[in-house]
Amino acid sequence: MSEFKAFKVEVEDKIAHVQINRPDKVNSMNADFWREITEIFRWADVTDGVRVVVISGAGKHFSSGMDLMLLASVGSQLGSDTGRNALNLRRKIMEFQESFTAIERCAKPVLAAIHGYCLGGAIDLIAACDMRYATLDAQFSIKEVDMGMAADVGTLQRMPHLIGDGMLRELAFTARTFNGEEARSMGLVNRTYADHAALVEGVFQLAREIAAKSPVAIRGTKEMLRYMRDHRIDDGLEYIATWNASMLQSEDLRVAIAAHMSKQRPEFAN
């Protein structure tokens, strides 16, 4: 991996730790962030030595969301023609959307470890992850209405599948802040931890457990879950039948069965 300006990326035990690394700016999402996160998750997707991704924030907070200087920069590029302004803004918004869609499309499970602030665009980010975990005192807010805009990078599209329509409307309309325990109670996060150290330990323990599984089985499971969000049950059943017609021929199946019968821990190839 190349060096990044907005992130620190490390790989250990088949786990890629992707850390937002702008603690002096509350890990706000500047131009480097948006460009680099797409590159990082496309890399994770095709790198066999990575089986799980953990994304976290350096310093005291996960992320405060969109960098306001970037928003101001985008606004300064607008001209006098409404139609051309609209086309340029639409193109820029869709570039931002693609950055987080890269997380969702990544074939490897992505776990978010959240502490401190998780505001605005950071909610868009964690909504694209597979699982979310937080400290009890983490502070969440769908902040966009307080900025005079509707959230446009995935929160309003992905969150109804996570917490339900009514709760999302309340949070999106009010922009109120809620903590880690409320996030757990509504289903936004799977589990809460007393502090940041316990959060990191717990999330990486879970990541190691997932990384020890068959990468073929994990990839197929994530693909089916992603597919089923937007399709009927019979469509999903047909898709998994076609998928497993190939994947059940994997060596991983033989390795898993042999390990189970001998009560040994299986070792799967990348």
N, C-alpha and C positions, 0 to 999 in steps of 0.2 A: 504493500500500500504506500502511496505517496503521502507526503506531509500535508496536513490540512490547517487552515486558518481558524475555522470555527469549531472543529472537532478534534478529539483525541481518540484514536482507534487502536485497540490492542486485541490480540487473539491468544487465548490460553485454554487448554483443555477443550478445543473445538468450539469455544464460545467467543464470539466477537463482542467486545465491550465498546460500544459507540457512545462516547461522552461528549455532550455539548460543552464546549470549552471556552466560554466567554463570561467567566464569573464576575468580572469587573463591570460587565454590562447586563447583569442579571440573566445571562444566557439568552439575550434577545436575538431574534432571527434576522440577521442582516443579509446582504446579497451573497456573501460567502457561504452562509448557512444554507440558503436555498439551492445554490449550485452544488455544493459538496454533498448534501444529504442524498440527492439523487444518485450521484456517483458511488457513494458508499453502499447504498442498498442494492444497486445493480451489481457491484462487486461481490457483496455477500451472497447474492442469489446464485452466482455462477462459480463460487469458490467452494470446492468440495471439502476443504479443510475446515470450513465453518458450518456448523450444524444448528446453532442457535445464536440469536442476537439479543443482547441486553442494551437498552438505551437509557441513559441517565444524564444528570446535569452536574457539572463541576461546581464546587462552592456551596453556597447556602440554599440554592434554589434549582429546581428543574428547568424552568424557563418562564420568562415574563411575556412571551409571545412576540409578535411582530415588532421589529425595530422601527421606531417612529421616524428615524432619519431616512430609512428606506422608503417608507410611505411618502414622506415629504419629497424625496427624490423622484418617485414615480409621478407625483402630482406636478412637479416642476417641468416635466417633459410634455405636458398637455399644451395643445395649441388652441386656436380659435374655432376650428372646425369640429362640430359635435360628433359627426359620423366617424371621422378619423380618430378622435379621442376615444370613442366607444370601442372601435376595433383594436386600438393599442392597449386599452385597459383590459379588454376581454382576453387578448393574447397573454398579457402578463399574469392575470388571474389564473388562467389555465396552466401556465408554467408553474406557478405555486402549487396548484392542485396536483400536478404530475409528480412533484417532489414527494408528497405524502402517499400518493398512489403507488409509488415505487416501494414503499414499506409494505403496503397491503399485498402487492404482487410478489414480493420476495418469498421464495419457496421455503425459507427457513422460519421457524417460529420466532416472533419478535416480542420480547417482554419489556415493558416500561417500568422503571423504578423511579417513583416520583416522590420528591420531598420539597418543602418550601413552596414557592409559587409555581402554579401550573395554570397560566392565564391565556385567554384569547387563542392565538395560533397554537399554543402548546396543547390545548384541548383537541384541536384538529389533528395534531400529531399523534397523541395517545389513542385517539379513536381509530387510527389506521393500524395500530398494533394488535397483536393477538391476545395478549393478556396485560393487565395493568395491576401494579402493586404500589402502595403508598404508605408513608408515615401517617400516624394519627393526626398530626398537626399540619399536614399538607394543606395548601389553600388553592382551591379550584375556582375558576370563574369563566363563564362564556361572556367575554368582556365586550364583544363587538358593538352591541347596541349603545353602550356608553361612549363609543367612539363615533356614533352617528352612522353606523353601517350594519348590514347583515353579514354574519359569518359566511365566508365564501370558499373555504379550503377543505371542507369535508365534515365539519361538526354537524351541520343540519341534515346531512345525508346519511352519516354513519351512526350517529348517536341514537336515533330512534330504535335501532336494532339492539342497542346495548342497555338503555334505561327506560325505554317506552316513550310514547309520544307525549303524554300529558306532563311527565316530569321534565322532559326536554323543553317543552314550551315554557314552563315556569322558569327554568334556569336561563333560557335564551331571552325571554322577554324582560326579566328583571335584572340580569347580569349579577345576581347576588353571589356572594362568596360562600362556599361550603367546604367543610374540612374532610379529611381522609375517612373518618368514621361514617359520615353521611354518604360519601362516595361509595363506600363498601355496602351500605344498607340499600342503596338504589341499584347496585350491580355494576357500577362503573369500574370499580376496582375489585379484584378477587379477594384480597387479603390486606390487612393493615399491620404495621409494625410500630413498636414504641418509639424508635428513633432511626436515624439514618444508617447507623452501623448495623442494626438488626435488619433493616430493609435490604441492604446490599448483601448481607450474608444469606438471608432467606431467598432472595431472587436468584442469586448465583447457585445456591444449592438446588433449586428447582431447574435452573438451566442445565446444570450438570446431569441431572436425572433424565431430562429430555435428550440431551446430546448422546447419552448412552444407548438410546433406542435405534432401531433400524432407520437410517436416513431415507430409505425408499418408502417405508411405512409412514413416517412423519410427513414427508412431502405429499403423499397421496391423501392423507388425512386433512392437511391444511387446504389442499386444492378442493376437496369435496365440501368442506365447511364454507369456504369462500363462494363456491358455485351455488350452494343451496340458499344463500341469502337472497338470491334474485331469481330462483327457479322453483318449479313445482316439484313435489316429492317424486312423481313418476319420472320426471326429467332427470332428477338426481340418481334414482335407482338405475336408470339406463346408463348414465355416465359412469357410475362406479363399476358396473358390470363390464363396460368396455375398458375402463382403466385397469381393473384387476385381471382382465384376460391377459394383459401383458405383465403386470407387476407381480402376480402370483408365481411367475417363472423366475423371480429374483432369487439369488443365492441366500438372501437374508431370511427367507422363509425356512429353508433347511437349517440354517444356523440357529434360528430362534427355537425351532422345534427340538433340535438336538440339545441345546442348552437347557431347555425346560425339562426334558426327560432325564438329563444327567445332573440336574440341579446345579448347573454352573452358570456363571455370568457370561452372556454372549458378547462377542466382540465382532462388530460389523465394520466392513470396509467403508471408506468414504464413498 
